[in-house]
Amino acid sequence: MKVFPKNKDKQPKHSHTHDKSFAVGKFHNIKVKSGSVKFKKLYQLEPWQRYLAAGLVGFCMAIIVQFMIKNTGLYNTGLSAIIQGFSRLVYTIMTHNNISESTATLTFNLMFWIVYFLINIPIFIFAYFKVGKTFAKLTFVYLLVNTSSGFALSSIPGISEIFILGRTIPDPNNILTTNHVFVMPFYFQTDNKLLFDVDHDPIKSFFLFLTASIYGFLSSVSFAILYIIGSCSAGLDIISIFYATKKNKNISGMLVTINSISMVIGATTGSYFSGAIIDSQCWSWEFFFSANLFASFLSIIIFGMFLNRFFPLNKNVRVEIFSNNIKQIREYLYSHQYTHPLTIYKTIGGYSLQDHEMLVTICMYIELPKLVNHIRDIDQNCLIVATKVDDIDGTINVYQQGSTE
């Protein structure tokens, strides 16, 4: 007896064969993009494009520093903060000794921009021989454009009176403002109207913190771009990168520590000591722990937080290279002093069943831009997969970023 299934109308109908396939039609190549790597296009810039990028970042940072650091009373980081503090101290001493305003302003601008560049020359020489020629040249281009355009910008009459987000310094008739010290104390319970305005200075402190937050974000973007193209912002940044890569230390932690120490030195000389020269009441603790100091600290915290997202300096990555030129890539990397171990795997293509090779290595994230550029020198169309490594135990030799071209 023949048994018919119940609910015959509900039985699934067999679909045609082509409806089950993953692909319909002809195969074609597409460009695979990674969503986890920030500023991914910068990793594949040509050499001349990297120099152009370094110059553009230098010019943009000159504008940002002029309006968000130099005009506001905030402090930068690294060697720049120290020079900035001494520049304000020298300016204060000159004006306090009745030297003309024009002479004092010119000296201040020269120290802020040009002297900072000159002090970096020995550091460039060190970077050229100890870190890498390309690294040193890219950093030199960045700082040359940054300091020259910054000095030209600061020479424009009235530019120091422009505030993008709101006035962050005391009123124009304040004795501190007229001497370009720009210190904003947190303690406002006083009758001394010569030093600050009880009614309005807290509002200006809010704009100071807002400016610091935005500056921290913008500087993290700029620094990330510099690191990706194989450069940095010069100064103590060069020393930090050299030491951290050589000793395999946490670069982000080192940058935050060095930037904090240098910023305190700059704020102490540029605001605290300078203010005390103008008025002895500024020796009090509220002028040392000023809004300028804490806002600059906030800038460093935001800078470190976003920089680690855009370019996680202290992370290691596993890099897999799929190419038909694996042997050539291996020889090229070792000929350019690549020190990490390379492993070649024999694979079989799942579609073609042809034999292939895959090259695998582990390096620091800060070394990834240089590694990718070297690989692209041999094979522009190969597939490179970089995966962040959460934990690693062992010893690796660290490749010097920006080594010979």
Disulfide bonds with the S-S distance in Angstrom:
none
